[in-house]
Amino acid sequence: MIDGELGLSPLCLIVPGLGNSGPGHWQTIWEAERHDCLRVQLGVWDDPIRNVWISRIDQAVGAAQGPVVLVGHSLGCHAILWWASLLAEDVSGNVVGALLVAPPDVDRPGTDPRVERFAPAPKTILPFPVTVVASSNDSWCDAARSAELAASWGAHHVLLDSAGHINAESGLGDWREGQELLERILDVRPRTTGARGWRGLKSSKSDSRFAHR
């Protein structure tokens, strides 16, 4: 499906990682300041269940009334990857791209047991364009490993200098560089019609579809 069919620009589905993205996180700022962003309520934020997160992403993509860009951070990236590997066949045409920021190394020995639940990292060429953004000093994944993972997904790899885990603690604010990368995926299309459409979607969606269980 292309945006012209419904008069909508792509909806950016925000997919946070462990603990959700709180105040000061660029994902939260984007959702508040951009008309085209909507958070996927994965639930069980501090005790993630891989299949639940995959299911919530599938529901959100299926419920979108037009094209979608997936915007993941940390463990949310791996939820997107598992969804794409297992369930994306029927609706991947709706997804026009993904921005995966700071995916952790889920296969690293001694990593957080909650992160290990998403191992092994899928090594599948994704059916849509992907940009992976990593940091040279991310304690969750070293730069060489992030480049290796990006290559296994057929993704463009962007390495930031000393940006930590690219989260609120990194002090990025609204992270203009990240928004520029997102705009490339969105192809900088006009959004005046889409602004009304997606804002309406955000305010009218029932909590029952994405509520915690």
Secondary structure, 3 states (H helix, E strand, C coil): CCHHHHCCCCEEEEECCCCCCCCCCHHHHHHHHCCCEEECCCCCCCCCCHHHHHHHHHHHHHHCCCCEEEEEECHHHHHHHHHHHHCHHHCHHHEEEEEEECCCCCCCCCCCHHHHCCCCCCCCCCCCCEEEEEECCCCCCCHHHHHHHHHHCCCEEEEECCCCCCCHHHCCCCCHHHHHHHHHHHCCCCCHHHHHHHHHHHHHCCCCCCCCC
